């Protein structure tokens, strides 16, 4: 029997800055692009859909609250005293069956977390992350999904 081609959670490994983090049970991400319809006089329907932006990549990680492995220790949530020196990080999802990179989000910063405890239940944790760029196995095979020729913060320096 052939190996399954469908990616599953059991095949997924989550890495933060290249280090496997095993306490999460769920990872959702979203890539959103803004497209605006252009309407002109003399036409009922839009005449063009114009791309205006790509939003920051949003990620939500949910899992178990493990003692000594909280959000500051394993999910790169920045402590208040370190906000001025906060560094970006990367989040990756790899396929442990094929070794392929399923998702690579770069330029990440954690925007917050929540946690809780309840009787007759395990304690949970949720971490929210924003990232600058997202690549999957296709875009990575094409050299990445960068933006050639785009302005940068250091243009003219």
Contact map, one row per residue, 1 for C-alpha under 8 A:
1110000000000000000000000000000000000000000000000000000000000000000000000000000000000000000000000000000000000000000000000000000000000000000000000000000000000
1111000000000000000000000000000000000000000000000000000000000000000000000000000000000000000000000000000000000000000000000000000000000000000000000000000000000
1111100000000000000000000000000000000000000000000000000000000000000000000000000000000000000000000000000000000000000000000000000000000000000000000000000000000
0111111000000000000000000000000000000000000000000000000000000000000000000000000000000000000000000000000000000000000000000000000000000000000000000000000000000
0011111000000000000000000000000000000000000000000000000000000000000000000000000000000000000000000000000000000000000000000000000000000000000000000000000000000
0001111100000000000000000000000000000000000000000000000000000000000000000000000000000000000000000000000000000000000000000000000000000000000000000000000000000
0001111110110000000000000000000000000000000000000000000000000000000000000000000000000000000000100000000000000000000000000000000000000000000000000000000000000
0000011111110000000000000000000000000000000000000000000000000000000000000000000000000000000000000000000000000000000000000000000000000000000000000000000000000
0000001111110000000000000000000000000000000000000000000000000000000000000000000000000000000000000000000000000000000000000000000000000000000000000000000000000
0000000111110000000000000000000000000000000000000000000000000000000000000000000000000000000000000000000000000000000000000000000000000000000000000000000000000
0000001111111000000000000000000000000000000000000000000000000000000000000000000000000000000001111000000000000000000000000000000000000000000000000000000000000
0000001111111100000000000000000000000000000000000000000000000000000000000000000000000000000011110000000000000000000000000000000000000000000000000000000000000
0000000000111110000111000000000000000000000000000000000000000000000000000000000000000000000011110000000000000000000000000000000000000000000000000000000000000
0000000000011111000111010000000000000000000000000000000000000000000000000000000000000000001111000000000000000000000000000000000000000000000000000000000000000
0000000000001111111110000000000000000000000000000000000000000000000000000000000000000000001111000000000000000000000000000000000000000000000000000000000000000
0000000000000111111110000000000000000000000000000000000000000000000000000111000000000000111100000000000000000000000000000000000000000000000000000000000000000
0000000000000011111000000000000000000000000000000000000000000000000000000000000000000000111100000000000000000000000000000000000000000000000000000000000000000
0000000000000011111100000000000000000000000000000000000000000000000000000000000000000000011100000000000000000000000000000000000000000000000000000000000000000
0000000000000011111110000000000000000000000000000000000000000000000000000000000000000000000000000000000000000000000000000000000000000000000000000000000000000
0000000000001111011111000000000000000000000000000000000000000000000000000000000000000000000000000000000000000000000000000000000000000000000000000000000000000
0000000000001111001111110000000000000000000000000000000000000000000000000100000000000000000000000000000000000000000000000000000000000000000000000000000000000
0000000000001100000111110000000000000000000000000000000000000000000000000000000000000000000000000000000000000000000000000000000000000000000000000000000000000
0000000000000000000011111000000000000000000000000000000000000011110000000000000000000000000000000000000000000000000000000000000000000000000000000000000000000
0000000000000100000011111110000000000000000000000000000000001111000000000000000000000000000000000000000000000000000000000000000000000000000000000000000000000
0000000000000000000000111110000000000000000000000000000000001111000000000000000000000000000000000000000000000000000000000000000000000000000000000000000000000
0000000000000000000000011111000000000000000000000000000000001110000000000000000000000000000000000000000000000000000000000000000000000000000000000000000000000
0000000000000000000000011111100000000000000000000000000000111100000000000000000000000000000000000000000000000000000000000000000000000000000000000000000000000
0000000000000000000000000111110000000000000000000000000000111000000000000000000000000000000000000000000000000000000000000000000000000000000000000000000000000
0000000000000000000000000011111000000000000000000000000011110000000000000000000000000000000000000000000000000000000000000000000000000000000000000000000000000
0000000000000000000000000001111100000000000000000000000011100000000000000000000000000000000000000000000000000000000000000000000000000000000000000000000000000
0000000000000000000000000000111110000000000000000000011111000000000000000000000000000000000000000000000000000000000000000000000000000100000000000000000000000
0000000000000000000000000000011111000000000000000000011110000000000000000000000000000000000000000000000000000000000000000000000000000000000000000000000000000
0000000000000000000000000000001111100000000000000011111000000000000000000000000000000000000000000000000000000000000000000000000000000000000000000000000000000
0000000000000000000000000000000111110000000000000011111000000000000000000000000000000000000000000000000000000000000000000000000000000000000000000000000000000
0000000000000000000000000000000011111000000000001111100000000000000000000000000000000000000000000000000000000000000000000000000000000000000000000000000000000
0000000000000000000000000000000001111100000000001111000000000000000000000000000000000000000000000000000000000000000000000000000000000000000000000000000000000
0000000000000000000000000000000000111110000001111100000000000000000000000000000000000000000000000000000000000000000000000000000000000000000000000000000000000
0000000000000000000000000000000000011111000001111100000000000000000000000000000000000000000000000000000000000000000000000000000000000000000000000000000000000
0000000000000000000000000000000000001111101111110000000000000000000000000000000000000000000000000000000000000000000000000000000000000000000000000000000000000
0000000000000000000000000000000000000111111001100000000000000000000000000000000000000000000000000000000000000000000000000000000000000000000000000000000000000
0000000000000000000000000000000000000011111000000000000000000000000000000000000000000000000000000000000000000000000000000000000000000000000000000000000000000
0000000000000000000000000000000000000001111100000000000000000000000000000000000000000000000000000000000000000000000000000000000000000000000000000000000000000
0000000000000000000000000000000000000011111111100000000000000000000000000000000000000000000000000000000000000000000000000000000000000000000000000000000000000
0000000000000000000000000000000000000010011111000000000000000000000000000000000000000000000000000000000000000000000000000000000000000000000000000000000000000
0000000000000000000000000000000000000010001111100000000000000000000000000000000000000000000000000000000000000000000000000000000000000000000000000000000000000
0000000000000000000000000000000000001111001111111000000000000000000000000000000000000000000000000000000000000000000000000000000000000000000000000000000000000
0000000000000000000000000000000000001111001011111000000000000000000000000000000000000000000000000000000000000000000000000000000000000000000000000000000000000
0000000000000000000000000000000000001110000001111100000000000000000000000000000000000000000000000000000000000000000000000000000000000000000000000000000000000
0000000000000000000000000000000000111100000001111110000000000000000000000000000000000000000000000000000000000000000000000000000000000000000000000000000000000
0000000000000000000000000000000000111100000000011111000000000000000000000000000000000000000000000000000000000000000000000000000000000000000000000000000000000
0000000000000000000000000000000011110000000000001111100000000000000000000000000000000000000000000000000000000000000000000000000000000000000000000000000000000
0000000000000000000000000000000011110000000000000111110000000000000000000000000000000000000000000000000000000000000000000000000000000000000000000000000000000
0000000000000000000000000000000011100000000000000011111000000000000000000000000000000000000000000000000000000000000000000000000000000000000000000000000000000
0000000000000000000000000000001111000000000000000001111100000000000000000000000000000000000000000000000000000000000000000000000000000000000000000000000000000
0000000000000000000000000000001111000000000000000000111110000000000000000000000000000000000000000000000000000000000000000000000000000000000000000000000000000
0000000000000000000000000000001100000000000000000000011111000000000000000000000000000000000000000000000000000000000000000000000001111000000000000000000000000
0000000000000000000000000000111100000000000000000000001111100000000000000000000000000000000000000000000010000000000000000000000001111100000000000000000000000
0000000000000000000000000000111000000000000000000000000111110000000000000000000000000000000000000000000000000000000000000000000111100000000000000000000000000
0000000000000000000000000011110000000000000000000000000011111000000000000000000000000000000000000000000000000000000000000000000111100000000000000000000000000
0000000000000000000000000011100000000000000000000000000001111100000000000000000000000000000000000000000000000000000000000000011110000000000000000000000000000
0000000000000000000000011111000000000000000000000000000000111110000000000000000000000000000000000000000000000000000000000000011100000000000000000000000000000
0000000000000000000000011110000000000000000000000000000000011111000000000000000000000000000000000000000000000000000000000001111000000000000000000000000000000
0000000000000000000000111100000000000000000000000000000000001111100000000000000000000000000000000000000000000000000000000001110000000000000000000000000000000
0000000000000000000000111000000000000000000000000000000000000111110000000000000000000000000000000000000000000000000000000111100000000000000000000000000000000
0000000000000000000000100000000000000000000000000000000000000011111011000000000000000000000000000000000000000000001000000111100000000000000000000000000000000
0000000000000000000000100000000000000000000000000000000000000001111111000000000000000000000000000000000000000000000000000000000000000000000000000000000000000
0000000000000000000000000000000000000000000000000000000000000000111111000000000000000000000000000000000000000000000000000000000000000000000000000000000000000
0000000000000000000000000000000000000000000000000000000000000000011111001000000000000000000000000000000000000000000000000000000000000000000000000000000000000
0000000000000000000000000000000000000000000000000000000000000000111111111100000000000000000000000000000000000000000000000000000000000000000000000000000000000
0000000000000000000000000000000000000000000000000000000000000000111111111110000000000000000000000000000000000000000000000000000000000000000000000000000000000
0000000000000000000000000000000000000000000000000000000000000000000011111111100000000000000000000000000000000000100000000000101000000000000000000000000000000
0000000000000000000000000000000000000000000000000000000000000000000011111111111000000000000000000000000000000000000000000000000000000000000000000000000000000
0000000000000000000000000000000000000000000000000000000000000000000111111111100000000000000000000000000000000000000000000000000000000000000000000000000000000
0000000000000001000010000000000000000000000000000000000000000000000011111111100000000000000000000000000000000000000000000000000000000000000000000000000000000
0000000000000001000000000000000000000000000000000000000000000000000001111111100000000000000000000000000000000100000000000000001000000000000000000000000000000
0000000000000001000000000000000000000000000000000000000000000000000000111111110000000000100000000000000000001100000000000000000000000000000000000000000000000
0000000000000000000000000000000000000000000000000000000000000000000000111111111000000000000000000000000000001111100000000000000000000000000000000000000000000
0000000000000000000000000000000000000000000000000000000000000000000000010001111101100100000000000000000000000100000000000000000000000000000000000000000000000
0000000000000000000000000000000000000000000000000000000000000000000000010000111111100000000000000000000000000000000000000000000000000000000000000000000000000
0000000000000000000000000000000000000000000000000000000000000000000000000000011111100000000000000000000000000000000000000000000000000000000000000000000000000
0000000000000000000000000000000000000000000000000000000000000000000000000000001111110000000000000000000000000000000000000000000000000000000000000000000000000
0000000000000000000000000000000000000000000000000000000000000000000000000000011111111100000000000000000000000000000000000000000000000000000000000000000000000
0000000000000000000000000000000000000000000000000000000000000000000000000000011111111100000000000000000000000000000000000000000000000000000000000000000000000
0000000000000000000000000000000000000000000000000000000000000000000000000000000011111100000000000000000000000000000000000000000000000000000000000000000000000
0000000000000000000000000000000000000000000000000000000000000000000000000000000001111110000000000000000000000000000000000000000000000000000000000000000000000
0000000000000000000000000000000000000000000000000000000000000000000000000000010001111111000000000000000000000000000000000000000000000000000000000000000000000
0000000000000000000000000000000000000000000000000000000000000000000000000000000000001111100000000000000000001000000000000000000000000000000000000000000000000
0000000000000000000000000000000000000000000000000000000000000000000000000000000000000111110000000000000001111000000000000000000000000000000000000000000000000
0000000000000001100000000000000000000000000000000000000000000000000000000001000000000011111000000000000001111000000000000000000000000000000000000000000000000
0000000000000001110000000000000000000000000000000000000000000000000000000000000000000001111100000000000111110000000000000000000000000000000000000000000000000
0000000000000111110000000000000000000000000000000000000000000000000000000000000000000000111110000000001111010000000000000000000000000000000000000000000000000
0000000000000111110000000000000000000000000000000000000000000000000000000000000000000000011111000000111110000000000000000000000000000000000000000000000000000
0000000000011110000000000000000000000000000000000000000000000000000000000000000000000000001111100000111100000000000000000000000000000000000000000000000000000
0000000000111110000000000000000000000000000000000000000000000000000000000000000000000000000111110011111000000000000000000000000000000000000000000000000000000
0000001000111000000000000000000000000000000000000000000000000000000000000000000000000000000011111111110000000000000000000000000000000000000000000000000000000
0000000000111000000000000000000000000000000000000000000000000000000000000000000000000000000001111111000000000000000000000000000000000000000000000000000000000
0000000000100000000000000000000000000000000000000000000000000000000000000000000000000000000000111110000000000000000000000000000000000000000000000000000000000
0000000000000000000000000000000000000000000000000000000000000000000000000000000000000000000000111111000000000000000000000000000000000000000000000000000000000
0000000000000000000000000000000000000000000000000000000000000000000000000000000000000000000001111111100000000000000000000000000000000000000000000000000000000
0000000000000000000000000000000000000000000000000000000000000000000000000000000000000000000001110111110000000000000000000000000000000000100000000000000000000
0000000000000000000000000000000000000000000000000000000000000000000000000000000000000000000111100011111100000000000000000000000000000001100000000000000000000
0000000000000000000000000000000000000000000000000000000000000000000000000000000000000000000111100001111100000000000000000000000000000001100000000000000000000
0000000000000000000000000000000000000000000000000000000000000000000000000000000000000000001111000000111110000000000000000000000000000111100000000000000000000
0000000000000000000000000000000000000000000000000000000000000000000000000000000000000000011110000000111111000000000000000000000000000111000000000000000000000
0000000000000000000000000000000000000000000000000000000010000000000000000000000000000000011100000000001111110000000000000000000000111110000000000000000000000
0000000000000000000000000000000000000000000000000000000000000000000000000000000000000001111000000000000111110000000000000000000000111100000000000000000000000
0000000000000000000000000000000000000000000000000000000000000000000000000000000000000001110000000000000011111000000000000000000000111000000000000000000000000
0000000000000000000000000000000000000000000000000000000000000000000000000000000000000001111000000000000011111100000000000000000011110000000000000000000000000
0000000000000000000000000000000000000000000000000000000000000000000000000001100000000011100000000000000000111110000000000000000011100000000000000000000000000
0000000000000000000000000000000000000000000000000000000000000000000000000011110000000000000000000000000000011111000000000000001111000000000000000000000000000
0000000000000000000000000000000000000000000000000000000000000000000000000000100000000000000000000000000000001111100000000000001111000000000000000000000000000
0000000000000000000000000000000000000000000000000000000000000000000000000000100000000000000000000000000000000111110000000000001110000000000000000000000000000
0000000000000000000000000000000000000000000000000000000000000000000000100000100000000000000000000000000000000011111000000000111100000000000000000000000000000
0000000000000000000000000000000000000000000000000000000000000000000000000000000000000000000000000000000000000001111100000000111000000000000000000000000000000
0000000000000000000000000000000000000000000000000000000000000000100000000000000000000000000000000000000000000000111110000011110000000000000000000000000000000
0000000000000000000000000000000000000000000000000000000000000000000000000000000000000000000000000000000000000000011111000011100000000000000000000000000000000
0000000000000000000000000000000000000000000000000000000000000000000000000000000000000000000000000000000000000000001111101111000000000000000000000000000000000
0000000000000000000000000000000000000000000000000000000000000000000000000000000000000000000000000000000000000000000111111110000000000000000000000000000000000
0000000000000000000000000000000000000000000000000000000000000000000000000000000000000000000000000000000000000000000011111000000000000000000000000000000000000
0000000000000000000000000000000000000000000000000000000000000000000000000000000000000000000000000000000000000000000001111100000000000000000000000000000000000
0000000000000000000000000000000000000000000000000000000000000000000000000000000000000000000000000000000000000000000011111110000000000000000000000000000000000
0000000000000000000000000000000000000000000000000000000000000001100000000000000000000000000000000000000000000000000011011111000000000000000000000000000000000
0000000000000000000000000000000000000000000000000000000000000001100000000000000000000000000000000000000000000000001111001111100000000000000000000000000000000
0000000000000000000000000000000000000000000000000000000000000111100000000000000000000000000000000000000000000000001110000111110000000000000000000000000000000
0000000000000000000000000000000000000000000000000000000000000111100000100000000000000000000000000000000000000000111100000011111000000000000000000000000000000
0000000000000000000000000000000000000000000000000000000000011110000000000000000000000000000000000000000000000000111000000001111100000000000000000000000000000
0000000000000000000000000000000000000000000000000000000000011100000000100010000000000000000000000000000000000111110000000000111110000000000000000000000000000
0000000000000000000000000000000000000000000000000000000001111000000000000000000000000000000000000000000000000111100000000000011111000000000000000000000000000
0000000000000000000000000000000000000000000000000000000001110000000000000000000000000000000000000000000000011111000000000000001111100000000000000000000000000
0000000000000000000000000000000000000000000000000000000111100000000000000000000000000000000000000000000000011110000000000000000111110000000000000000000000000
0000000000000000000000000000000000000000000000000000000111100000000000000000000000000000000000000000000011111000000000000000000011111100000000000000000000000
0000000000000000000000000000000000000000000000000000000110000000000000000000000000000000000000000000000011110000000000000000000001111100000000000000000000000
0000000000000000000000000000000000000000000000000000000110000000000000000000000000000000000000000000000011100000000000000000000000111110000000001100000000000
0000000000000000000000000000001000000000000000000000000010000000000000000000000000000000000000000000001111000000000000000000000000111111000000001000000000000
0000000000000000000000000000000000000000000000000000000000000000000000000000000000000000000000000000001110000000000000000000000000001111111100011000000000000
0000000000000000000000000000000000000000000000000000000000000000000000000000000000000000000000000000111100000000000000000000000000000111111100000000000000000
0000000000000000000000000000000000000000000000000000000000000000000000000000000000000000000000000001111000000000000000000000000000000011111110000000000000000
0000000000000000000000000000000000000000000000000000000000000000000000000000000000000000000000000000000000000000000000000000000000000011111111000000000000000
0000000000000000000000000000000000000000000000000000000000000000000000000000000000000000000000000000000000000000000000000000000000000011111111111000000000000
0000000000000000000000000000000000000000000000000000000000000000000000000000000000000000000000000000000000000000000000000000000000000011111111111000000000000
0000000000000000000000000000000000000000000000000000000000000000000000000000000000000000000000000000000000000000000000000000000000000000111111110000000000000
0000000000000000000000000000000000000000000000000000000000000000000000000000000000000000000000000000000000000000000000000000000000000000011111111000000000000
0000000000000000000000000000000000000000000000000000000000000000000000000000000000000000000000000000000000000000000000000000000000000000001111111000000000000
0000000000000000000000000000000000000000000000000000000000000000000000000000000000000000000000000000000000000000000000000000000000000010001111111100000000000
0000000000000000000000000000000000000000000000000000000000000000000000000000000000000000000000000000000000000000000000000000000000001110001101111110000000000
0000000000000000000000000000000000000000000000000000000000000000000000000000000000000000000000000000000000000000000000000000000000001000000000011111000000000
0000000000000000000000000000000000000000000000000000000000000000000000000000000000000000000000000000000000000000000000000000000000000000000000001111110000000
0000000000000000000000000000000000000000000000000000000000000000000000000000000000000000000000000000000000000000000000000000000000000000000000000111110000000
0000000000000000000000000000000000000000000000000000000000000000000000000000000000000000000000000000000000000000000000000000000000000000000000000011111000000
0000000000000000000000000000000000000000000000000000000000000000000000000000000000000000000000000000000000000000000000000000000000000000000000000011111100000
0000000000000000000000000000000000000000000000000000000000000000000000000000000000000000000000000000000000000000000000000000000000000000000000000000111110100
0000000000000000000000000000000000000000000000000000000000000000000000000000000000000000000000000000000000000000000000000000000000000000000000000000011111100
0000000000000000000000000000000000000000000000000000000000000000000000000000000000000000000000000000000000000000000000000000000000000000000000000000001111100
0000000000000000000000000000000000000000000000000000000000000000000000000000000000000000000000000000000000000000000000000000000000000000000000000000000111111
0000000000000000000000000000000000000000000000000000000000000000000000000000000000000000000000000000000000000000000000000000000000000000000000000000001111111
0000000000000000000000000000000000000000000000000000000000000000000000000000000000000000000000000000000000000000000000000000000000000000000000000000000001111
0000000000000000000000000000000000000000000000000000000000000000000000000000000000000000000000000000000000000000000000000000000000000000000000000000000001111
